[in-house]
Amino acid sequence: MESKVTVSLGTAHFKEANEKVRAALDDASAVELHDVYAQRYLGCAMPRGKRLEIHGVPGNDMACYMDGGEIEVFGNAQDQIGNTMNDGSVVIHGR
């Protein structure tokens, strides 16, 4: 059974935002992120069996070093998505 939690990032600095995301992924297999405003490094090194659903615009280097997780973005994304990504999938429903 997939467990899912929702996290709102708002204007959180990227370090704080990533701490929130990692903590949520420790407790659930899927995390739905809202109010994402260019926070960098979301989903970095995320393992297989974990999923991020991002509503907003993630920042640079999303999914870097990702190891099999899944990320779906409902919006645009910034530069260097999947930089040195090892495995997994990234879907962006933007321009």
Order of alpha helices (4+ residues) and beta strands (2+ residues): beta-alpha-beta-beta-beta-beta
